Amino acid sequence: MLTTSFSLFSFLSVVACNSGTEVKIGTTNSPPSVTILSPLPEEEDGTVVFDEYSVIHFHAQVYDSYDSPQDLMLLWSTDNSDQVDGLESEAIPDTQGELFYSTAALVPGLHNVTLTVTDSNGAFTQDSVKIEILDQPEAPQIEILKPTADDSGIENEPFTMIVEVFDVFDEVTSLPVLMSSSIDGEICQTNPSASGRAECDANLSAGLHSIEFTVSNSHGYTASDVAEFFVISGDDIDDDSDGYTENEGDCNDNDPTVNPTAPEVENALDDNCNGVTDEGTNAYDDDGDGFTENQGDCNDTNGSIHPNATETCGNGMDDNCNGDQNEENAINCTTYYRDSDGDGYGDTNLTECWCQPGGTTGEFNVTNGNDCFDGNAAASPNQQSYFNPDRGDGSFDYNCDGTQTKEVTVAGSCDGWGSSVGDCTLNTAGWDGSAPACGATGNYLYDNDSCSAGCTVLGVPFCCEVGGPSYSTRVQRCR
């Protein structure tokens, strides 16, 4: 610390001597005294070191034998040429001469800060202190604590991002910190705690992220830092420890019994993750016909065989899986007529279509419908006999030709006595008069040739008798 004093008395003495004029001095004016008490040097070279923007508190002691401390003129100055602005100060000493002055305006570099004290007679004294101001960034500072190079995350699971910030201008709690991802965009914005740490829990998507952390101060300066952070896809994690992840084909990574090598079982699940459920079991439709064995498919290797299929006659298969290959109205079925009387001819009005004869009653077993009356086996197209009574429905049409044909329609006649006694001749055998209706009775003349040997009245019917013919009662049969 250097103190310099200059006396007005000394100045006047020199002038007087040089001029040859005698000057009387009544009072000798002593220069004031000044001592900078702080800051005190810290370095060996006598330099005091401060960071830029730090507030430096100066403490000095001043004295003058003539002027009171408050009347002294004070000037703070620096020899640093980069200090454009002066060291303005309105601080004045107290009555004891103690002077306090604070400033944060010193620019970076070396300074000889000098305090000059001048009294009212122009005498002055100086004291200096050597100060170095270390350059500090105007922008805030930021340091990434997490993530480190060894950190990684899991998709959609929170990871705590941590930075530490500092600023020469602002309180750290007022500094906004923005965290953003190259993949997901803005993660969050927060403010640090009093310790300068800012934290944020991030749920990030899978991939390699460039995480940028940016802090801003009130002077418009910002600082950023970037960390690479890899987030593992949830599909690359084997959650159920079965040896497979979702990206390795595990379709249910919460169930260790489900994976690409698991056996398929009947449980309505895709156990082996091939996109098919229950294949190879009775619950799977192997032939793609819409039915499984559990749903009644009796042949799950043939898509044409299932419960909704139509039965086909003669293919040797139970197409609709009902246990019967002979079904009514099956494909290629045969039309059968009901033959209830078993004469080999069916009722033309009653048919069923089956693969085999029989039908619903067992009577649909003929392929013709030619029976005109299926209630009597004697009534059929090939009937040659005549019948009495009717066939059962009032008709005598037994041969199904549409008519009732009488067995005998001819009328009989008798010529009476022959040329000799006992000789009777029947000209025509037949009805005595018109033929009776079917089933009715009538008198019928028979030709009895035994009469030619003689005619007797007792015991023997004569073809012709005295007084008229002899008759026999007969029923008219029909077909």
C-alpha positions in Angstrom: 0.0 0.0 0.0 1.5 3.3 -1.1 0.8 6.6 0.6 1.8 9.9 -1.1 1.6 13.4 0.6 2.2 16.8 -0.8 2.6 19.9 1.4 1.4 23.4 0.3 4.1 24.8 2.7 6.9 23.1 0.9 5.5 24.4 -2.4 5.4 28.0 -1.2 9.0 27.8 0.2 10.3 26.7 -3.1 8.5 29.5 -4.8 9.8 32.0 -2.4 13.4 30.9 -2.7 13.3 30.9 -6.4 11.8 34.4 -6.6 14.1 36.0 -4.1 11.1 37.4 -2.3 10.7 36.9 1.4 7.4 35.2 2.2 6.2 34.8 5.7 4.2 31.7 6.6 2.1 32.0 9.6 0.8 28.5 9.7 2.2 25.3 8.2 -0.5 23.2 6.3 0.1 19.5 6.7 -1.4 17.2 4.0 -4.2 14.8 5.1 -3.5 11.2 5.9 -5.2 8.2 4.3 -4.9 4.5 5.0 -6.9 1.8 3.1 -7.6 -0.8 5.8 -9.4 -3.4 3.6 -9.3 -5.3 1.4 -5.9 -6.5 2.5 -3.5 -8.2 0.1 -3.8 -12.0 0.0 -1.2 -12.9 -2.6 2.6 -12.7 -2.2 2.8 -9.9 -4.7 0.3 -7.8 -2.7 -2.6 -8.5 -4.9 -6.2 -9.0 -3.7 -8.2 -11.3 -6.0 -12.0 -11.0 -6.7 -14.4 -12.6 -9.1 -16.0 -10.3 -11.6 -19.3 -8.9 -10.4 -18.3 -9.6 -6.8 -19.0 -6.7 -4.4 -15.8 -5.3 -3.0 -16.0 -3.5 0.3 -13.4 -0.9 0.9 -12.6 0.4 4.4 -10.3 3.5 4.8 -9.2 5.8 7.6 -8.7 9.5 6.7 -7.5 12.5 8.8 -6.6 16.1 8.4 -5.2 18.6 10.9 -7.0 21.4 9.4 -10.3 20.1 7.9 -12.8 17.9 9.4 -13.2 14.4 7.8 -16.5 15.4 6.2 -14.9 18.4 4.5 -12.2 16.5 2.8 -12.5 15.8 -0.9 -12.3 12.1 -1.8 -11.6 10.4 -5.1 -11.6 6.6 -5.8 -9.8 5.7 -9.1 -8.2 2.9 -11.0 -5.4 2.7 -13.5 -7.0 0.0 -15.6 -7.6 1.4 -19.1 -10.5 -0.9 -19.7 -12.4 0.7 -16.9 -14.5 3.1 -19.0 -16.7 4.2 -16.2 -15.2 5.9 -13.2 -15.5 4.7 -9.7 -18.3 7.1 -8.6 -18.8 7.3 -4.9 -20.8 9.6 -2.7 -19.6 7.9 0.5 -18.1 10.4 3.0 -16.2 9.6 6.2 -17.8 9.7 9.5 -16.7 12.2 12.2 -13.9 9.8 13.2 -12.6 9.6 9.7 -13.8 6.1 8.9 -14.8 5.7 5.3 -16.7 2.7 3.7 -17.2 2.3 0.0 -18.5 -0.8 -1.9 -18.5 -1.5 -5.6 -19.0 -4.4 -8.0 -18.2 -2.3 -11.1 -14.5 -3.2 -11.5 -13.9 -4.8 -14.9 -11.7 -8.0 -15.3 -8.0 -7.4 -15.1 -5.4 -5.8 -12.8 -6.3 -2.6 -10.9 -4.4 -0.2 -8.7 -7.3 1.3 -6.9 -6.3 4.6 -5.4 -8.1 6.7 -2.8 -7.0 10.4 -3.1 -7.8 12.7 -0.2 -7.5 16.5 -0.7 -8.0 19.1 1.9 -9.3 22.6 1.5 -5.8 24.1 0.9 -5.1 21.7 -1.9 -2.8 19.4 -0.1 -3.5 15.8 -0.9 -2.5 12.3 0.1 -3.0 8.9 -1.8 -3.2 5.3 -0.8 -3.6 2.3 -3.2 -4.5 -1.3 -3.1 -3.6 -3.8 -5.9 -6.7 -5.8 -7.0 -7.1 -8.5 -9.7 -10.6 -9.1 -11.0 -11.1 -12.6 -12.5 -13.3 -12.7 -15.6 -16.7 -14.4 -15.0 -19.1 -15.5 -17.6 -22.1 -13.3 -18.2 -24.2 -16.4 -19.0 -25.3 -18.7 -16.3 -23.5 -22.0 -15.7 -25.0 -25.4 -16.0 -23.6 -28.9 -15.2 -25.4 -32.2 -15.9 -25.3 -34.6 -13.0 -27.8 -37.1 -14.4 -27.9 -38.8 -16.8 -24.3 -39.9 -16.8 -22.6 -41.8 -19.7 -23.4 -45.0 -17.8 -27.1 -44.3 -17.3 -29.9 -45.7 -19.4 -33.7 -45.7 -19.1 -36.7 -47.9 -19.7 -39.5 -46.8 -21.9 -42.3 -45.0 -20.1 -40.6 -45.6 -16.7 -39.6 -42.3 -14.9 -35.9 -41.4 -14.8 -34.8 -38.4 -12.7 -32.8 -35.8 -14.7 -30.6 -33.6 -12.5 -28.5 -30.5 -13.3 -26.7 -27.9 -11.2 -26.8 -24.3 -12.2 -25.1 -21.1 -11.1 -25.3 -17.4 -12.1 -23.4 -14.3 -11.2 -26.4 -12.1 -11.6 -29.5 -13.9 -10.3 -30.4 -16.1 -7.4 -30.4 -19.7 -8.6 -34.0 -20.3 -7.5 -35.1 -17.7 -10.0 -33.4 -19.3 -13.0 -35.7 -21.3 -15.3 -34.3 -24.6 -16.5 -35.7 -26.2 -19.6 -35.2 -29.9 -20.4 -36.0 -31.2 -23.8 -35.5 -34.4 -25.9 -34.6 -34.8 -29.5 -37.3 -37.5 -29.8 -40.1 -36.4 -27.3 -39.7 -32.7 -27.4 -40.0 -30.7 -24.1 -39.7 -32.8 -21.0 -40.3 -30.2 -18.3 -39.4 -26.7 -17.1 -38.5 -26.2 -13.5 -36.5 -24.0 -11.1 -33.5 -25.0 -9.0 -33.6 -25.3 -5.3 -31.4 -23.0 -3.2 -28.6 -25.4 -3.6 -28.7 -24.8 -7.4 -30.0 -28.3 -8.3 -32.9 -28.7 -10.7 -34.6 -32.1 -11.0 -37.3 -33.5 -13.3 -38.8 -37.0 -13.7 -39.0 -37.9 -17.4 -41.0 -40.6 -19.0 -39.3 -41.1 -22.3 -40.1 -43.2 -25.4 -37.6 -45.8 -26.6 -34.5 -44.7 -28.6 -31.3 -42.7 -28.3 -32.2 -39.2 -27.0 -30.1 -36.1 -27.1 -31.3 -34.4 -23.8 -30.6 -30.6 -23.9 -30.6 -28.7 -20.6 -30.9 -24.9 -20.9 -30.8 -22.2 -18.2 -31.5 -18.5 -18.7 -30.8 -15.5 -16.5 -32.5 -12.1 -16.2 -29.8 -10.5 -18.4 -30.9 -12.4 -21.4 -27.9 -14.9 -21.3 -28.4 -18.6 -21.6 -26.3 -21.7 -21.2 -26.9 -25.2 -22.5 -25.5 -28.6 -22.2 -26.4 -31.9 -23.9 -26.3 -35.5 -22.7 -26.9 -38.6 -24.8 -29.4 -40.9 -23.1 -30.5 -44.3 -24.4 -34.0 -45.5 -23.4 -34.6 -49.2 -23.8 -37.9 -50.2 -25.4 -40.2 -52.0 -23.0 -40.5 -54.6 -25.8 -36.9 -55.5 -25.3 -37.3 -56.4 -21.7 -38.2 -60.0 -20.7 -40.7 -59.1 -18.0 -41.8 -62.6 -17.3 -38.3 -64.2 -17.5 -39.3 -66.9 -20.0 -36.3 -66.1 -22.2 -38.2 -64.0 -24.7 -39.1 -60.3 -25.1 -41.9 -58.8 -27.1 -39.4 -58.0 -29.9 -38.3 -61.6 -29.8 -41.8 -62.8 -30.3 -43.3 -63.0 -26.8 -47.0 -62.1 -27.3 -47.7 -62.0 -23.6 -44.6 -60.9 -21.6 -46.5 -61.1 -18.3 -47.1 -64.9 -18.6 -44.0 -67.2 -18.6 -46.1 -70.0 -20.0 -46.7 -68.0 -23.2 -43.7 -67.7 -25.6 -42.6 -68.8 -29.1 -41.5 -72.2 -27.8 -44.3 -73.0 -25.5 -46.6 -76.0 -26.3 -50.1 -75.1 -27.5 -52.8 -76.3 -25.2 -56.5 -76.0 -25.2 -57.0 -72.8 -23.2 -58.3 -70.2 -25.6 -54.7 -68.6 -25.6 -52.1 -68.3 -28.3 -49.5 -70.2 -26.1 -46.8 -70.3 -28.8 -47.4 -66.8 -30.1 -47.8 -67.8 -33.8 -51.0 -65.9 -34.1 -53.2 -69.0 -33.9 -55.1 -70.1 -30.8 -55.4 -73.7 -29.7 -54.1 -75.2 -32.9 -53.7 -79.0 -32.8 -56.4 -79.3 -30.1 -60.1 -80.1 -30.2 -60.8 -76.4 -29.8 -59.2 -75.5 -33.1 -60.9 -75.6 -36.5 -58.2 -77.4 -38.4 -60.1 -77.6 -41.7 -61.5 -74.1 -41.7 -65.1 -75.1 -42.0 -66.2 -73.0 -39.0 -66.5 -75.9 -36.5 -64.0 -77.5 -34.1 -64.2 -81.0 -32.7 -65.6 -79.4 -29.5 -68.3 -77.9 -31.6 -69.3 -81.2 -33.2 -67.0 -81.5 -36.2 -66.6 -85.3 -36.6 -63.9 -84.9 -39.2 -61.8 -81.8 -38.7 -59.5 -82.6 -41.6 -62.3 -82.3 -44.2 -63.8 -78.9 -44.7 -66.9 -80.3 -46.3 -67.8 -82.3 -43.2 -69.3 -80.2 -40.3 -72.6 -79.9 -38.4 -74.1 -77.4 -40.9 -73.2 -79.5 -44.0 -75.9 -81.1 -46.2 -75.7 -84.9 -46.3 -74.7 -86.4 -49.6 -76.0 -89.9 -50.4 -73.6 -92.6 -51.3 -70.3 -90.9 -50.4 -69.6 -93.1 -47.4 -69.4 -90.1 -45.0 -71.5 -88.6 -42.3 -71.4 -85.2 -43.8 -73.3 -83.3 -41.1 -71.9 -85.3 -38.2 -75.3 -86.4 -36.8 -74.4 -90.1 -36.8 -76.6 -91.0 -39.8 -75.7 -91.2 -43.5 -79.3 -91.9 -44.6 -81.1 -88.6 -44.4 -84.2 -87.1 -45.9 -83.6 -84.7 -48.7 -79.9 -85.4 -48.8 -77.9 -84.5 -52.0 -78.5 -87.3 -54.6 -81.3 -88.7 -52.6 -83.9 -91.1 -54.2 -87.6 -90.4 -54.2 -89.5 -93.2 -52.4 -93.2 -93.7 -52.4 -95.1 -95.1 -49.4 -96.1 -98.7 -49.8 -98.0 -99.3 -46.7 -99.7 -102.5 -48.0 -96.4 -104.1 -49.1 -97.6 -104.9 -52.6 -94.5 -103.3 -54.3 -96.4 -100.3 -55.5 -96.5 -96.9 -53.8 -98.9 -94.1 -53.2 -98.4 -91.5 -55.8 -99.3 -88.7 -53.3 -97.0 -89.7 -50.5 -93.2 -89.4 -51.2 -90.0 -88.9 -49.3 -86.5 -88.4 -50.6 -83.9 -90.7 -48.9 -80.5 -92.2 -49.5 -82.0 -95.6 -48.7 -85.6 -97.0 -48.6 -87.6 -96.8 -45.4 -88.1 -93.2 -44.6 -89.8 -91.8 -41.5 -92.2 -94.8 -41.1 -90.3 -97.5 -42.8 -92.9 -97.7 -45.5 -91.3 -95.4 -48.1 -89.4 -98.1 -49.9 -90.6 -98.2 -53.5 -89.6 -96.0 -56.4 -92.9 -96.0 -58.2 -96.2 -94.3 -57.4 -98.5 -96.6 -59.3 -100.7 -98.0 -56.5 -104.3 -96.8 -56.9 -105.2 -97.9 -53.3 -102.3 -98.4 -50.8 -104.6 -99.9 -48.2 -105.0 -103.3 -49.9 -102.2 -105.4 -51.2 -104.6 -107.0 -53.7 -105.0 -103.7 -55.4 -102.1 -103.2 -57.8 -101.5 -102.6 -61.5 -100.5 -106.3 -62.1 -103.7 -107.8 -60.5 -105.3 -110.4 -62.8 -108.0 -111.7 -60.4 -111.5 -110.6 -59.7 -112.6 -109.7 -56.2 -115.6 -109.4 -54.1 -116.1 -107.4 -51.9 -114.6 -104.0 -52.8 -111.0 -103.3 -52.1 -111.7 -101.2 -49.0 -112.7 -97.8 -50.3 -115.9 -98.8 -52.0 -114.2 -99.3 -55.3 -113.6 -102.6 -57.1 -110.8 -101.3 -59.3 -108.2 -103.8 -58.2 -105.9 -103.6 -61.2 -105.7 -99.8 -61.1 -106.7 -99.2 -64.6 -109.2 -96.6 -63.6 -112.3 -98.7 -64.2 -114.3 -101.4 -62.4 -114.2 -104.3 -64.8 -117.0 -106.9 -64.2 -116.0 -110.6 -64.3 -119.2 -111.7 -66.3 -121.3 -109.5 -68.4 -122.9 -112.0 -70.8 -126.6 -112.9 -70.6 -127.5 -116.7 -70.6 -130.2 -118.4 -72.7 -131.9 -121.8 -72.8 -133.8 -123.2 -75.9 -136.0 -125.4 -73.8 -136.7 -129.0 -74.7 -134.6 -130.7 -77.2 -135.7 -133.0 -80.0 -136.1 -135.9 -77.7 -137.3 -136.3 -74.2 -134.5 -135.6 -71.6 -132.4 -133.7 -74.1 -131.8 -130.2 -72.6 -129.5 -127.8 -74.3 -128.1 -124.5 -72.9 -127.4 -122.2 -75.7 -125.3 -119.6 -73.6 -124.2 -119.6 -69.9 -124.7 -116.3 -68.3 -126.9 -114.0 -66.4 -130.6 -114.3 -66.6 -131.2 -110.9 -67.7 -128.7 -108.0 -67.4 -125.4 -108.4 -65.4 -125.6 -107.3 -61.8 -123.4 -104.5 -60.3 -120.0 -105.4 -58.9 -120.5 -107.2 -55.6 -124.2 -107.8 -56.3 -125.9 -111.2 -56.7 -128.0 -112.5 -59.6 -129.4 -115.6 -61.3 -127.0 -117.4 -63.4 -127.7 -120.1 -66.0 -125.2 -122.9 -66.0 -124.7 -125.5 -68.8 -125.1 -128.9 -67.2 -124.2 -131.4 -69.9 -125.1 -134.2 -67.6 -128.7 -133.6 -68.4 -128.3 -134.9 -72.0 -128.5 -138.5 -70.7 -131.9 -138.0 -69.3 -133.8 -135.4 -67.4 -134.8 -136.1 -63.9 -136.6 -133.7 -61.7 -135.4 -134.9 -58.3 -131.8 -134.3 -57.1 -130.3 -133.1 -60.4 -130.5 -129.6 -61.7 -131.7 -129.5 -65.2 -130.6 -127.0 -67.6 -134.0 -126.7 -68.8 -137.0 -127.8 -67.1 -140.6 -128.2 -68.0 -141.9 -124.7 -67.7 -138.5 -122.8 -67.8 -134.8 -122.7 -67.0 -133.1 -123.7 -63.7 -130.9 -121.1 -62.0 -128.0 -120.8 -59.6 -127.3 -117.6 -57.5 -124.0 -115.9 -58.2 -122.1 -112.8 -57.0 -120.7 -110.4 -59.6 -116.9 -110.0 -59.0 -114.8 -107.2 -60.5 -111.3 -106.0 -60.9 
